């Protein structure tokens, strides 16, 4: 990293005019020469600063691990709905971006399907409540290896928020 930055930025940058500025421009004045040199050096410095910034950002981006969490396993949820709350348990199996698993809670048991893209997660299942089938959709964000949170919608009738911790 130091080697890359040292190639981009010189060790010493000086904006003072060289002693032979009058010889730089034919019949020129030292003020005009100094102004021209200063402007050219300023542009050069900006270019070098841009290159250095780009190099630093590139090194940072390459050093940050790609976030592709695997949420496979059992999770304990805390769900707050418009009409109450509950603590369902979800068990997920993840293969790449594909998500499958099971729901177990107040609406019975159901198989689920969904996806994980980066730190965004989404799944749905069909639940039965009071002899009616309805689609349940959960969307959220993986915050850490053992924590998620998001929103849920129970058939367009009830909506809410949820948090989840990986069960031990």
N, C-alpha and C positions, 0 to 999 in steps of 0.2 A: 504494500500500500504506500509506504514512504517513498519507494523508488518511483512508483507511478506518479505521485504528486510532485516529486522533485523534478521529473521530466516536464511536467506541465507548467509549474511555477518556477521561475528562476530563484536562485538563492538570495539575490539582492536586487531590488527594483528601485531605480532612482529616477525621479522626474526632473532633476536639475539639468540645465542645458550643458552640453559638453563645452569645453573651453574653445573649440574652433568652430562655433556656430556660424560666424560670418562667412566661412568658406563653404558652408553647406548650400546656401542659396546664392545664385549669381547676383552680386550687387545688393544682396538682401540685408535687412536690418536684423540685429540680434533678437529683437522683440518678436518679429514675425517668425523667425526660425524657432525660437523657444516655444512659441504658441503652436506651431506646426508639429514640432517634436512632442510636445506635451499631449496634443490631441492624438497623435499616432500611438504614443505609448499608452495613453488611456484606453484606446480601443484594444490594443494588444493586451493590456492588463485585464480588461473585461472578458476578452476571449479566453484568456488563461483561467480566469476565475470560473467561467462557465464550464470549461473542461474539467476543472478541479471539482466543481460541484457535481457534475455528471458522474465523475469517477467515484466520488464518495457515495452518491446515491446508488450507483451500480453495485459497489461493494456491500453496502447495507442491504440492498435487495437480495443479493446472493447469500448473505449470511443469515437472513431470516428464514426459518424453515417454512415450507409450504404447509399451510393449514389444511389438513385433510383428516379430521378426527374420525375415529371409528367409534360409533355409539353402541356397538353390539353389547348386549347384556341386559340386565334387569335394572329398571329405573323406578324410583318412587316419586310420584308427582303430587303436587299440591295445586288444585284447580279451584279458582274462584269464578263462579258463574253469576249471571244476573239473578238467579233464583236460589243461590246456595253455594256450597263448596263441597269438595270431595277429595279423596286421596287414591286415585287409581294407580295401578301398577302396569307398566308397559315393559315388555321384553322384546328387544330388537335384535335382528340379524342383519348385518350390513355387508354387502359385497360391492366394492367400488362405490358408485353413487346409488345403487339399488338398495332399498330398505324394505324389509318384511318383518313381521312379528305378531305379537298378540297384545290385546287390551284386556284388562280385568278390572272391573269397577262397578259402580252403581247401575250401569246400563248392561250388565252381564259380562259375557266374554265374547271377543270377536278377533278375527284375523285382520291385520292391517297391511297396507302397502304404501310406499312413499319413496322419497329420495333425499339424499344428502349432497349438497353442492357447496363445497368450501365449508363455511361455518353456518350455512343456512340449511334448515331441515324442514321437511313437510311430509305429512302422512295422513291417510284417511282410512276409515273403516265404517262399516254399517252396523249400527247398534239398534237394539229393540228396547223400547220403553213403553209400558202400558199398552202392549200388543201392537205398537206402531214401529215400523222400520224407518230410520232416518240416517242420513250420511253425516258423519262427524269428521271435521277437518281440523288438524293441528298444524300450525306453522310457528317457526321459531328460529332461535339463534343458539348455536353451541358457544357457550362462554368460556368453558374450560373442559378438560378431559372428563370432569365429573359433574358438570353443571350446564343446564340449558334453561331457557325461558322463552315465552312467546304468547300467542293468542290461540283461541279455539272457537269453533263454531259448531253447535249441535243442531244441524238441519235447518239453519236459518231462524230457529225459534229462540235459542238461548246462545249467548256468546260470553266469553270470559277470557281470563288470562291464566297462565300457568307457569310454575317453576318446577324444576326437576333436579334431583340428585341421583347419582349412580348408587344403586343399592349394594350393600356389602354382602 
